[in-house]
Amino acid sequence: MTSSHWVRWMFGLDVIPDGAEGLQLTWQHPPAMWGWFLILVTATLLVSWSYRRMVGGRSTRIVLAIIRATLFVLVAALIAGPLLRLPIVEDQPDWVAVLVDRSRSMAVTDNRQEDGSLQSRDQVISGLLKNNIWSDIKKDKEIIWLGFHASAFDIDPQHPTEADGWATELTVPIETALRKLAGRPTSGIIILSDGRTIRPIDRGVLRTLQARAIPVFVVPLGSAKAMTDLAITEAEAPSRAFVRDQVPVVATLQCVGGTPHAPVEVDLIDEQTGRVINTVEVKPDEFVNQQSEAVLAGAQTEAGSVRWIVRVRAGPDDLVRANDEQVVQVDFIDRPLRILYIEGYPRWEFRYLKNLLVRESSFESSVMLLSADRDFAQEGNAPLERLPQTDDEFANYDLFIMGDVPASSLSETQISQIKRSVSERGAGLLWIGGERSTPNSWRGTDLEDLLPMRGVLERFDEAVIVEPTENALRSGVMRLGDSTKERWPLALTSAGERGRLEWAQRIELDSLKPATEVLARGRSLSGGPSLPLVISMRYGAGLVLYVATDETWRWRHGIGETYQERFWIQFIRFLSRGAAQSDGKSFRLVVEPKQPEVGSPAIIRVEVQDPKAGELAGDSPIEVQIQPIESKDVVAEQTLQLIHETAGWVGLWSAESPGLWRIRVDSARTGTMEQIVKVIRSDIELAHPESDHPQLIDLATRTGGAVVAPQEIDRLQQLLPKRAMSRERAILDPIWNSPAALFAVLFLLLIEWVGRRFLRLA
């Protein structure tokens, strides 16, 4: 009937489809049964009263009364809003949300196969997504696919996105799934993850899951048992050094899941050529609290900027390749080290050291022997007729070596110039203790501040053996062995004639100044306490070193000058690194930390190396240009203003994207300076790659779900509850405003009017 165009027009059917059957009449404002009764009674009484005394035949009046009563009831029915109702029964399937972990921890290779090989967690996910279980589930359920790491997003299970998230949040994807499942019958949520998250799952989310009776089924990935993974978390090296300087590179190693099962080798590699510069071995017992350090050393024969890769070779203990290396950058300067050596008298140490300074082609030395006759030719390849007097003369030197010199040999002005050269220009100061004057005669002078210890020193009562400390190895000094594995020669550890020093000064531990580092100790042959023998201290921009013996010449016995030469050259280059940072320039551009993290503030500082130049530069702000060189993201060049402070200009910069950035100052006041900075992203995922299955198990338990091992993924279809339902909905089409309703009213009015005209009524 509803297929007829005429019928649909008459009843105004716009919503009800063609051919619909089972239509029902209903009301928009349905009156109660007593209401219909009242309407009928009222209509009957009114009509009876209006036609009771009219002229005409009884039967005609009854017919007219019935027509009027019918019209009255029809109008009342139209006011109630008659509707045609088409009931429809719909089957609503239940829904499942599948959450797939796409964080970087999926790269961890800790899933052991039956044949003993290891598979990454992401490879396991790829296999699970290709399983037929999902097509079986889809036969009677709808599936929502979401990938997640720090956020949640839609994915195609056939082509999932790359697992490259830098942090994982379990709360966020569950909340996203709950929003998408709102108002739908839900069988559950399935999570494919290793359980790692930067914070516990929110309690409010757990309460929502419990209140809506949504079970969570977890498929834990990765090894439930902690497996060892070696990583290099940090690598440090001086930013600038002289050519041929043995530059120390300190690498921090971390072993997650215990300690390595075998010794670990760490390589220092030239990035450009791929050449292995240095290799050190770290033994399992050297790991403390799962951490250890490897100190490597590298040199460069040409000037320029080099990038070195620090890489660990871990073998079977290496689960994650992405955290096996760090990069350091060092700028090498090719010019001679300028050294001023002042000695009081020609002792044995002086006779060797002056020859070494002349023989070494990378040194430009001036040697002044104060006890020499006037006719004695001063030594060095840049001989002096007198000691320097002015600022400019002292500014020519990168390192001052003070032998056993009485303080009265230098004027107060000369002493003050040396102190300023160390503190402001970054020059080094090497003290060589002596029996006569050093250090005791320097008490009370300006250079007393540059002595790393307090008080008067006495000599040891017996011979001592030198023992380097870990601080020396970290600084790249006292490496006298013939190979990287033999850092300190065994020949110098014995009490034989070669290793023992007959004279040395006692430096008590309580006499050391704050921030002093002990680089070597002297061990007495009688078994007494080992006391500091070589100590260093930073003073302003420079370094100070005190050597409490002048008998390293004894190491020459039966072998020549090999050990003594290595000892002094390493310390000379070590002390000159402060001068390399300034390189004679009035200003220095510094970025700290050397490898800023995305989103963390880095300090950009222009330091004043020359106070006179600093005064001329004024105190107005300086602009810094920050330009991306290598960055995955498209970022624009930035301009930052540095505000003037006591020691220079300072500003804060927060990098928006990882990669290489150029920090450049181009000002007429300070000159042109630039630094290449590598911005890194804090790798929360791979810093601790172990899985967290207990958290997943707890989530499944508290929501009434289950834990399904990857190899038992087929169980999911049986575990998922059936929550499909049928619901009835209705299609309503009003007919009170249809042409049929209008025609019915007009027809009744017309019939009554004709009847009344027939009776000749008004």
C-alpha positions as MATLAB code, in Angstrom:
seq = 'MTSSHWVRWMFGLDVIPDGAEGLQLTWQHPPAMWGWFLILVTATLLVSWSYRRMVGGRSTRIVLAIIRATLFVLVAALIAGPLLRLPIVEDQPDWVAVLVDRSRSMAVTDNRQEDGSLQSRDQVISGLLKNNIWSDIKKDKEIIWLGFHASAFDIDPQHPTEADGWATELTVPIETALRKLAGRPTSGIIILSDGRTIRPIDRGVLRTLQARAIPVFVVPLGSAKAMTDLAITEAEAPSRAFVRDQVPVVATLQCVGGTPHAPVEVDLIDEQTGRVINTVEVKPDEFVNQQSEAVLAGAQTEAGSVRWIVRVRAGPDDLVRANDEQVVQVDFIDRPLRILYIEGYPRWEFRYLKNLLVRESSFESSVMLLSADRDFAQEGNAPLERLPQTDDEFANYDLFIMGDVPASSLSETQISQIKRSVSERGAGLLWIGGERSTPNSWRGTDLEDLLPMRGVLERFDEAVIVEPTENALRSGVMRLGDSTKERWPLALTSAGERGRLEWAQRIELDSLKPATEVLARGRSLSGGPSLPLVISMRYGAGLVLYVATDETWRWRHGIGETYQERFWIQFIRFLSRGAAQSDGKSFRLVVEPKQPEVGSPAIIRVEVQDPKAGELAGDSPIEVQIQPIESKDVVAEQTLQLIHETAGWVGLWSAESPGLWRIRVDSARTGTMEQIVKVIRSDIELAHPESDHPQLIDLATRTGGAVVAPQEIDRLQQLLPKRAMSRERAILDPIWNSPAALFAVLFLLLIEWVGRRFLRLA';
ca = [
       0.000    0.000    0.000;
       2.830    2.423    0.860;
       4.294    1.776   -2.569;
       1.481    3.765   -4.209;
       2.521    7.272   -5.089;
      -1.058    8.520   -4.617;
      -1.364    6.986   -1.152;
       2.053    8.395   -0.083;
       0.963   11.862   -1.261;
      -2.417   11.686    0.434;
      -0.941   10.718    3.800;
       2.234   12.871    3.475;
       4.640    9.952    3.852;
       8.140   11.396    3.553;
      10.168    9.219    5.955;
       8.566    5.791    5.849;
      10.153    3.823    2.981;
       8.240    2.399    0.026;
       6.659   -0.981    0.544;
       6.887   -0.807    4.340;
       4.598   -3.220    6.155;
       3.386   -3.431    9.719;
       2.574    0.250   10.074;
       1.101    1.341   13.398;
      -0.950    4.351   14.375;
       0.423    6.331   17.296;
       0.109    9.810   18.717;
       2.506   12.654   19.250;
       0.458   13.882   22.264;
      -1.580   10.826   23.189;
      -4.475   11.517   25.598;
      -5.344    8.999   28.282;
      -8.272    6.605   27.877;
     -10.419    8.745   30.081;
      -9.517   11.664   27.804;
     -10.909    9.887   24.769;
     -14.022    8.988   26.776;
     -14.445   12.599   27.847;
     -14.053   13.760   24.234;
     -16.741   11.303   23.049;
     -19.151   12.229   25.844;
     -18.606   15.947   25.293;
     -19.078   15.599   21.526;
     -22.279   13.547   22.028;
     -23.805   16.021   24.481;
     -22.978   19.088   22.400;
     -24.281   17.579   19.192;
     -27.441   16.267   20.878;
     -28.147   19.663   22.380;
     -27.569   21.490   19.086;
     -29.828   19.250   16.962;
     -32.486   18.262   19.528;
     -34.938   21.181   18.856;
     -34.163   21.729   15.208;
     -36.922   21.407   12.563;
     -36.710   18.422   10.365;
     -37.069   14.719   10.234;
     -35.700   12.747   13.158;
     -33.503   10.475   11.026;
     -32.029   13.396    9.098;
     -31.179   15.206   12.342;
     -29.527   12.070   13.747;
     -27.370   11.718   10.638;
     -26.308   15.360   10.819;
     -25.581   15.000   14.543;
     -23.388   11.965   13.890;
     -21.521   13.872   11.143;
     -20.916   16.823   13.488;
     -19.816   14.522   16.347;
     -17.459   12.757   13.971;
     -16.010   16.098   12.865;
     -15.573   17.129   16.494;
     -13.708   13.872   17.334;
     -11.608   14.133   14.139;
     -10.412   17.639   15.065;
      -9.563   16.424   18.591;
      -7.619   13.497   17.080;
      -5.693   15.825   14.728;
      -4.790   18.022   17.717;
      -3.340   14.911   19.447;
      -0.894   14.582   16.500;
      -1.510   11.252   14.761;
       1.616    9.525   13.455;
       2.273    6.455   11.380;
       4.919    4.321   13.102;
       7.136    1.734   11.387;
       8.937   -0.473   14.003;
      12.439   -1.722   12.959;
      14.480   -4.308   14.829;
      18.307   -3.945   14.419;
      21.062   -6.360   15.386;
      23.989   -4.396   16.894;
      27.375   -6.226   16.872;
      29.814   -5.845   19.738;
      33.082   -3.943   19.363;
      36.738   -4.629   20.161;
      39.587   -2.101   20.348;
      43.097   -3.370   19.551;
      45.959   -1.175   20.812;
      49.351   -1.758   19.151;
      52.533   -0.408   20.774;
      54.556    1.722   18.305;
      57.270    3.001   20.646;
      61.025    2.634   20.120;
      61.234   -0.146   22.702;
      59.696   -2.404   20.047;
      63.177   -2.511   18.471;
      64.509   -4.478   21.462;
      65.574   -7.964   20.376;
      64.710  -10.188   23.345;
      62.177  -12.732   22.055;
      63.976  -16.037   21.899;
      62.738  -18.475   19.261;
      62.694  -22.262   19.403;
      65.905  -22.432   17.390;
      67.642  -20.104   19.884;
      67.624  -17.016   17.656;
      66.329  -13.680   18.890;
      63.495  -11.684   17.406;
      62.605   -8.049   18.030;
      59.318   -7.183   19.700;
      58.209   -5.423   16.522;
      58.831   -8.591   14.494;
      56.556  -10.435   16.922;
      53.864   -7.771   16.408;
      54.166   -8.125   12.617;
      53.561  -11.851   12.943;
      50.586  -11.326   15.268;
      48.926   -8.804   12.931;
      49.122  -11.316   10.063;
      47.401  -14.014   12.131;
      43.967  -15.233   10.937;
      42.503  -14.640   14.405;
      41.555  -11.083   13.462;
      39.477  -12.160   10.451;
      37.753  -14.736   12.687;
      36.956  -12.094   15.284;
      35.704   -9.724   12.591;
      33.006  -12.206   11.521;
      30.813  -11.203   14.450;
      32.561   -8.155   15.914;
      33.739   -4.734   14.785;
      37.424   -3.906   15.401;
      38.957   -0.494   16.094;
      42.716   -0.402   15.435;
      44.845    2.111   17.342;
      48.604    2.571   17.456;
      50.130    4.320   20.432;
      53.260    5.646   22.114;
      52.998    9.027   23.856;
      49.695    9.537   21.961;
      47.134    7.331   20.225;
      46.266    7.277   16.515;
      44.425    5.170   13.925;
      46.501    2.565   12.089;
      46.073    0.070    9.292;
      46.932   -3.382   10.680;
      48.227   -4.468    7.271;
      50.626   -1.510    7.116;
      51.317   -0.314   10.677;
      53.345    2.844   11.226;
      57.031    2.685   12.122;
      57.785    2.003   15.784;
      59.528    5.301   16.493;
      57.813    6.755   19.581;
      60.213    8.291   22.123;
      57.983    7.619   25.141;
      55.020    5.374   25.976;
      51.765    6.245   27.750;
      49.311    3.411   28.438;
      46.664    5.715   29.905;
      46.273    7.796   26.720;
      45.418    4.946   24.283;
      42.981    3.368   26.738;
      41.181    6.714   27.146;
      41.062    7.121   23.341;
      39.611    3.617   22.941;
      36.959    4.297   25.595;
      35.856    7.436   23.726;
      35.578    5.553   20.437;
      33.643    2.710   22.122;
      31.203    5.003   23.925;
      27.572    3.965   23.362;
      28.556    0.681   21.727;
      28.383   -2.846   23.129;
      32.020   -3.663   23.894;
      33.607   -7.099   24.182;
      36.931   -5.769   25.427;
      40.211   -4.019   24.725;
      43.251   -5.938   23.452;
      46.729   -4.492   24.106;
      49.863   -5.659   22.259;
      52.727   -4.099   24.244;
      55.798   -4.704   26.382;
      54.144   -2.819   29.252;
      56.681    0.006   29.394;
      55.148    3.352   30.302;
      56.478    6.618   31.648;
      53.839    6.646   34.398;
      51.369    4.173   35.944;
      47.916    3.760   34.442;
      45.521    6.409   35.757;
      43.159    5.154   38.478;
      40.248    7.010   36.912;
      40.695    5.007   33.710;
      40.731    1.766   35.699;
      37.504    2.751   37.472;
      35.872    3.548   34.105;
      36.861    0.143   32.721;
      35.458   -1.559   35.801;
      32.245    0.497   35.821;
      31.568   -0.259   32.136;
      32.586   -3.921   32.636;
      35.118   -3.729   29.783;
      37.761   -6.455   30.168;
      41.333   -5.820   29.006;
      43.214   -8.659   27.321;
      46.978   -8.146   27.218;
      49.502   -9.784   24.915;
      52.853   -9.133   26.689;
      55.824   -8.704   24.365;
      59.483   -9.107   25.193;
      61.217  -11.319   27.702;
      59.622  -11.541   31.126;
      63.095  -12.202   32.503;
      65.458   -9.230   32.468;
      68.117   -9.597   29.776;
      71.301   -7.584   29.682;
      71.637   -4.677   27.277;
      74.691   -2.467   26.989;
      74.400    1.176   26.048;
      76.561    4.275   25.923;
      74.491    6.902   27.694;
      76.992    9.766   27.470;
      80.347   10.677   25.927;
      82.401   13.709   26.938;
      85.491   15.277   25.364;
      87.111   18.729   25.378;
      85.531   20.947   22.759;
      88.937   22.258   21.573;
      92.502   20.928   21.685;
      95.881   21.317   20.064;
      96.990   19.142   17.164;
      98.781   15.969   18.377;
      97.205   16.337   21.811;
      95.984   13.026   23.275;
      92.383   14.091   23.869;
      90.496   12.034   26.470;
      86.992   10.838   25.646;
      85.045    9.579   28.662;
      82.152    7.251   27.779;
      79.525    6.270   30.354;
      78.354    2.672   29.909;
      75.131    1.268   31.280;
      74.181   -2.403   31.416;
      70.488   -2.960   31.986;
      69.501   -6.275   33.506;
      72.717   -7.016   35.407;
      76.355   -6.995   34.377;
      77.931   -8.167   31.123;
      78.774  -11.844   30.838;
      82.143  -11.121   29.233;
      84.569   -8.207   28.806;
      83.220   -5.378   26.653;
      85.256   -3.493   24.071;
      84.643    0.185   23.381;
      85.995    1.764   20.185;
      86.808    5.362   19.337;
      86.204    5.748   15.589;
      86.889    8.576   13.175;
      83.467    9.257   11.615;
      84.898   10.436    8.295;
      87.355    7.601    7.624;
      85.905    4.819    9.777;
      89.353    4.233   11.301;
      89.450    2.846   14.853;
      91.581    5.323   16.802;
      91.538    3.652   20.190;
      89.988    0.624   21.880;
      89.602   -0.084   25.582;
      88.277   -3.134   27.378;
      85.835   -2.921   30.274;
      85.564   -6.010   32.460;
      82.312   -7.168   34.074;
      83.635   -6.503   37.591;
      84.213   -2.844   36.658;
      80.453   -2.229   36.525;
      79.083   -0.684   39.718;
      75.294   -0.320   39.997;
      75.116   -1.422   36.348;
      77.318    1.478   35.252;
      80.947    1.888   34.279;
      83.223    4.257   32.391;
      85.551    3.791   29.475;
      88.269    6.380   28.972;
      89.618    6.512   25.431;
      92.155    8.839   23.872;
      92.541   10.173   20.367;
      94.811   12.602   18.561;
      94.630   14.548   15.315;
      97.554   15.528   13.106;
      95.702   18.231   11.181;
      93.743   21.295   12.224;
      89.987   21.384   11.857;
      86.825   20.008   13.369;
      86.513   16.227   13.714;
      83.670   14.002   14.834;
      84.486   10.815   16.670;
      82.095    7.951   17.293;
      82.243    6.126   20.608;
      80.821    2.653   19.997;
      80.427   -0.345   22.271;
      80.904   -3.894   21.015;
      78.737   -5.943   23.333;
      78.166   -9.200   21.460;
      75.355  -11.321   22.927;
      74.695   -8.713   25.645;
      73.522   -6.178   23.070;
      69.737   -6.139   22.718;
      69.397   -2.643   21.253;
      71.730   -1.427   18.515;
      70.356    2.120   18.533;
      71.927    2.981   21.913;
      75.382    1.560   21.157;
      77.112    4.793   20.222;
      77.530    8.490   20.929;
      79.251   11.208   18.892;
      81.703   13.835   20.168;
      83.103   16.782   18.266;
      86.541   18.322   18.854;
      88.052   21.382   17.153;
      91.838   21.031   16.711;
      94.159   24.037   16.550;
      97.465   23.776   14.695;
     100.004   26.030   16.333;
     102.887   25.381   18.758;
     102.207   25.323   22.481;
     103.929   28.341   23.964;
     105.658   27.469   27.239;
     107.622   29.501   29.774;
     109.723   27.329   32.106;
     111.318   29.077   35.099;
     113.741   27.019   37.205;
     115.842   27.954   40.197;
     118.877   25.691   39.685;
     119.988   22.917   37.273;
     118.593   19.848   39.042;
     118.254   16.500   37.227;
     114.584   16.995   36.362;
     115.380   20.376   34.798;
     118.142   18.911   32.619;
     115.773   16.404   31.067;
     112.686   18.591   30.840;
     114.426   21.504   29.059;
     115.725   19.114   26.407;
     112.260   17.641   25.948;
     110.748   21.113   25.410;
     113.342   21.931   22.763;
     113.119   18.540   21.062;
     109.319   18.479   20.759;
     108.480   20.257   17.490;
     104.941   21.151   18.633;
     106.315   23.181   21.573;
     107.668   26.715   21.457;
     109.528   27.066   24.751;
     111.434   29.689   26.660;
     113.544   28.325   29.545;
     114.881   30.682   32.202;
     117.417   29.293   34.724;
     117.657   31.881   37.497;
     120.922   30.609   39.023;
     122.836   30.757   35.734;
     125.705   33.158   35.144;
     125.141   36.174   32.940;
     127.155   34.531   30.192;
     124.947   31.405   30.325;
     122.751   31.168   27.238;
     119.165   30.647   28.271;
     117.602   27.504   26.787;
     114.568   26.895   24.590;
     113.730   27.457   20.950;
     112.489   30.963   21.866;
     115.211   32.068   24.322;
     114.719   35.047   26.653;
     117.142   37.657   27.943;
     114.852   38.477   30.848;
     111.577   37.378   32.375;
     108.367   38.861   30.853;
     107.195   42.115   32.402;
     104.041   43.306   30.646;
     100.539   41.951   29.945;
     101.339   41.462   26.271;
     104.531   39.530   27.045;
     102.755   37.150   29.459;
      99.872   36.755   27.001;
     102.278   34.951   24.642;
     102.293   31.792   26.782;
      99.840   28.914   27.068;
     101.639   27.250   29.982;
     103.885   28.354   32.846;
     106.161   25.784   34.469;
     107.408   26.832   37.899;
     110.342   24.753   39.146;
     112.055   25.080   42.486;
     112.004   28.853   42.294;
     112.026   31.218   45.281;
     109.079   33.601   45.271;
     111.472   36.543   45.674;
     112.783   35.920   42.147;
     109.629   37.405   40.659;
     108.168   40.829   41.267;
     104.655   41.318   42.571;
     103.656   42.526   39.104;
     105.012   39.366   37.433;
     103.270   37.158   39.987;
     100.025   39.051   39.394;
     100.418   38.670   35.616;
     100.826   34.893   35.895;
      97.737   34.658   38.103;
      95.658   36.686   35.640;
      96.892   34.655   32.674;
      95.676   31.483   34.358;
      92.367   32.780   35.694;
      91.306   34.944   32.729;
      93.042   33.587   29.615;
      92.941   29.903   30.540;
      96.712   29.395   30.631;
      98.036   26.385   32.551;
     100.370   26.418   35.557;
     102.624   23.444   36.345;
     104.349   23.377   39.722;
     107.304   21.001   40.181;
     108.031   20.636   43.886;
     111.588   21.059   45.146;
     113.663   20.771   48.293;
     114.447   24.496   48.554;
     111.574   26.812   47.601;
     108.488   25.214   46.052;
     105.906   25.422   47.418;
     106.858   26.774   50.834;
     108.358   30.117   49.711;
     105.167   30.977   47.790;
     103.036   31.188   50.918;
     101.756   34.706   51.373;
     102.045   35.677   47.695;
      99.309   36.053   45.072;
     100.262   32.659   43.638;
      99.386   30.930   46.910;
      95.799   30.852   45.619;
      97.099   28.760   42.699;
      98.573   26.060   44.939;
      96.116   23.123   45.203;
      97.002   22.508   48.878;
      97.515   24.454   52.067;
     100.344   24.486   54.580;
     104.042   23.612   54.447;
     105.088   20.343   52.791;
     107.562   17.889   54.268;
     109.269   15.039   52.421;
     108.492   11.333   52.660;
     110.818    9.475   55.016;
     111.317    6.718   52.477;
     111.041    5.914   48.787;
     107.597    5.791   47.153;
     105.954    4.114   44.179;
     103.673    6.153   41.903;
     100.091    4.911   41.459;
      97.771    6.736   39.003;
      94.121    7.240   39.944;
      90.951    6.963   37.899;
      90.879   10.770   37.718;
      94.139   10.665   35.746;
      92.747    8.119   33.314;
      89.606   10.244   32.829;
      91.773   13.265   32.081;
      93.896   11.403   29.527;
      97.165   11.648   31.482;
      99.574    9.172   33.083;
      99.027    6.701   30.253;
     102.592    5.457   30.072;
     101.944    1.875   28.962;
     102.864    0.541   25.544;
      99.258   -0.428   24.685;
      95.744    0.700   25.486;
      95.272   -2.294   27.761;
      98.416   -1.463   29.759;
      97.647    2.052   30.940;
     100.395    2.090   33.581;
     103.610    0.061   33.011;
     104.129   -2.901   35.305;
     107.815   -1.927   35.497;
     106.862    1.216   37.467;
     104.717   -0.602   40.012;
     107.565   -2.615   41.544;
     110.004   -1.567   44.231;
     112.953   -2.007   41.893;
     115.394    0.698   40.949;
     113.284    1.900   38.026;
     109.952    2.322   39.799;
     110.940    3.823   43.140;
     111.287    7.555   43.737;
     113.718    8.377   46.531;
     112.444   11.903   47.133;
     108.872   13.140   47.233;
     106.811   15.584   49.271;
     103.999   14.496   51.580;
     100.638   16.082   50.757;
      98.164   15.310   53.511;
      94.586   14.707   52.425;
      93.182   17.329   54.793;
      95.455   19.960   53.242;
      93.823   19.721   49.790;
      91.704   22.662   48.699;
      88.085   22.140   47.559;
      87.631   20.822   44.004;
      91.198   19.466   43.925;
      91.575   16.177   42.042;
      94.194   13.584   42.921;
      95.764   12.254   39.722;
      98.441   10.070   41.343;
      99.322    8.804   44.798;
     102.616    7.932   46.361;
     102.701    4.503   48.050;
     105.435    4.085   50.612;
     107.419    0.866   50.476;
     106.782    0.107   54.139;
     103.034   -0.174   53.556;
     102.024    3.193   55.008;
      99.084    5.187   53.686;
      99.161    6.303   50.062;
      99.185   10.099   49.874;
      98.552   12.481   46.944;
     101.592   12.950   44.734;
     100.160   14.661   41.633;
      97.138   16.927   42.122;
      95.212   19.304   39.861;
      92.819   22.171   40.441;
      90.819   24.445   38.178;
      91.390   28.117   38.786;
      89.179   30.455   36.793;
      89.542   29.596   33.103;
      92.806   27.687   33.575;
      94.204   24.532   35.152;
      96.841   24.161   37.851;
      98.910   21.013   38.440;
     101.301   20.236   41.278;
     103.857   17.407   40.969;
     105.317   16.652   44.410;
     108.515   15.018   43.122;
     111.404   15.847   40.812;
     112.667   12.302   40.343;
     110.802   10.987   37.333;
     114.252   10.850   35.717;
     114.740    7.587   37.648;
     112.221    5.928   35.288;
     114.900    6.119   32.582;
     116.907    3.289   34.127;
     117.451    0.570   31.517;
     114.793    1.869   29.122;
     115.632    5.443   28.203;
     113.325    8.449   28.245;
     110.116    6.718   27.065;
     108.137    6.834   30.316;
     109.407   10.240   31.409;
     108.632   11.760   28.024;
     105.089   10.408   28.005;
     104.554   11.602   31.568;
     105.529   15.242   30.958;
     104.125   15.650   27.429;
     100.718   14.380   28.520;
     100.604   16.819   31.425;
     101.828   19.746   29.314;
      99.091   19.156   26.742;
      96.516   18.567   29.497;
      97.301   21.932   31.107;
      97.219   23.754   27.763;
      93.619   22.820   26.939;
      92.299   25.892   28.730;
      94.382   28.069   26.415;
      93.075   26.082   23.446;
      89.530   27.053   24.405;
      90.293   30.756   24.096;
      93.057   30.396   21.458;
      94.172   33.933   22.122;
      90.748   35.400   21.345;
      89.103   38.098   23.424;
      85.730   36.335   23.537;
      84.569   32.746   23.609;
      81.203   31.258   22.617;
      80.035   28.455   24.917;
      76.928   26.246   24.711;
      76.083   24.090   27.747;
      75.305   21.269   27.835;
      77.298   20.258   24.768;
      74.417   18.036   23.603;
      71.147   19.736   24.643;
      67.930   17.752   24.748;
      64.788   18.748   22.863;
      62.613   20.871   25.120;
      65.312   21.383   27.775;
      66.925   24.813   28.109;
      70.538   25.208   26.986;
      72.758   28.065   28.148;
      74.384   30.123   25.398;
      77.154   32.245   26.788;
      79.720   34.656   25.354;
      82.606   34.691   27.830;
      85.075   37.559   28.100;
      88.648   36.272   27.767;
      90.268   39.707   27.672;
      88.881   42.195   30.253;
      90.041   45.182   28.197;
      88.154   43.937   25.149;
      85.142   43.290   27.373;
      85.139   46.914   28.538;
      85.289   48.160   24.955;
      82.400   45.890   23.922;
      80.027   47.595   26.358;
      77.083   46.011   28.132;
      74.269   46.168   25.574;
      72.692   42.834   24.468;
      74.280   40.670   21.769;
      72.262   38.827   19.119;
      72.845   35.145   18.373;
      71.671   33.463   15.176;
      70.497   29.868   15.646;
      70.160   27.943   12.390;
      69.233   24.279   11.794;
      71.757   22.319    9.698;
      70.391   18.784    9.884;
      66.878   18.373   11.245;
      64.003   16.046   10.372;
      61.513   18.785   11.165;
      61.146   21.993    9.180;
      62.188   24.762   11.546;
      63.070   28.373   10.864;
      66.201   30.249   11.817;
      65.946   31.873   15.239;
      67.428   35.015   16.776;
      68.221   35.140   20.489;
      69.368   38.113   22.545;
      72.074   37.519   25.151;
      71.894   39.748   28.228;
      75.079   41.220   29.690;
      76.315   39.863   33.020;
      79.543   40.136   34.998;
      81.564   37.596   32.984;
      79.950   38.168   29.597;
      76.553   37.682   27.928;
      74.073   34.890   28.712;
      70.810   33.614   27.254;
      68.606   30.501   27.325;
      67.581   28.550   24.239;
      65.261   25.580   24.010;
      65.645   23.481   20.858;
      62.468   22.473   19.047;
      63.896   19.614   17.022;
      66.791   17.132   17.215;
      69.720   17.381   14.805;
      72.682   19.660   14.151;
      72.316   23.393   14.814;
      74.697   26.268   14.096;
      74.997   28.823   16.915;
      76.601   31.964   15.481;
      77.562   35.384   16.835;
      78.514   37.979   14.224;
      79.083   41.282   15.982;
      81.530   44.121   15.450;
      81.937   44.245   19.230;
      82.949   40.598   19.779;
      83.883   39.357   16.321;
      82.510   36.268   14.599;
      82.163   33.028   16.567;
      80.164   29.882   15.989;
      79.510   26.477   17.487;
      77.947   23.404   15.896;
      75.652   21.810   18.468;
      73.996   18.417   18.261;
      70.531   18.466   19.827;
      69.358   15.066   20.999;
      66.033   13.715   22.136;
      65.874   12.124   25.559;
      65.552    8.443   24.729;
      63.372    7.232   27.589;
      62.452    4.078   25.703;
      65.896    2.656   24.975;
      67.557    3.948   28.134;
      65.620    1.208   29.983;
      64.503   -1.305   27.362;
      63.355   -4.017   29.767;
      59.689   -5.039   29.552;
      57.130   -4.456   32.322;
      54.846   -7.489   32.246;
      53.622   -7.154   35.867;
      51.857   -3.903   35.002;
      50.051   -5.553   32.074;
      49.085   -8.551   34.196;
      47.717   -6.264   36.926;
      45.649   -4.355   34.340;
      44.120   -7.557   32.970;
      43.389   -8.906   36.463;
      41.707   -5.753   37.738;
      39.412   -5.460   34.698;
      38.395   -9.114   34.470;
      40.437   -9.743   31.340;
      43.209  -12.262   30.685;
      46.873  -12.554   29.780;
      47.449  -14.164   26.375;
      50.953  -15.204   25.335;
      51.874  -14.317   21.732;
      52.024  -17.993   20.761;
      48.493  -18.474   22.180;
      46.871  -15.582   20.332;
      44.193  -17.942   18.913;
      42.624  -18.086   22.390;
      41.332  -14.553   22.032;
      38.220  -15.524   20.093;
      37.052  -17.803   22.895;
      38.015  -15.354   25.662;
      36.196  -12.325   24.250;
      32.656  -12.163   25.723;
      29.643  -11.875   23.407;
      27.976   -8.535   23.973;
      26.015   -8.177   20.698;
      22.407   -7.009   21.176;
      19.208   -6.344   19.276;
      17.398   -3.059   19.632;
      14.171   -1.703   18.267;
      13.837    1.693   16.721;
      10.879    3.275   14.970;
      10.367    5.506   11.945;
       7.626    8.093   12.576;
       5.757   10.073    9.917;
       3.102   12.651   10.954;
      -0.285   12.528    9.196;
      -2.150   15.312   11.040;
      -0.863   17.799    8.454;
      -1.405   15.535    5.445;
      -3.814   16.200    2.555;
      -5.936   13.238    3.725;
      -6.566   14.931    7.109;
      -7.557   18.171    5.382;
      -9.840   16.374    2.926;
     -11.508   14.457    5.771;
     -12.316   17.660    7.694;
     -13.538   19.443    4.551;
     -15.597   16.416    3.511;
     -17.416   16.236    6.862;
     -18.035   19.987    6.825;
     -19.393   19.736    3.287;
     -21.748   16.843    4.108;
     -23.124   18.655    7.157;
     -23.587   21.860    5.155;
     -25.459   20.023    2.423;
     -27.663   18.349    5.022;
     -28.459   21.601    6.729;
     -29.317   23.212    3.396;
     -31.566   20.255    2.725;
     -33.462   21.001    5.951;
     -33.494   24.671    5.049;
     -31.464   25.501    8.190;
     -29.200   28.501    8.569;
];
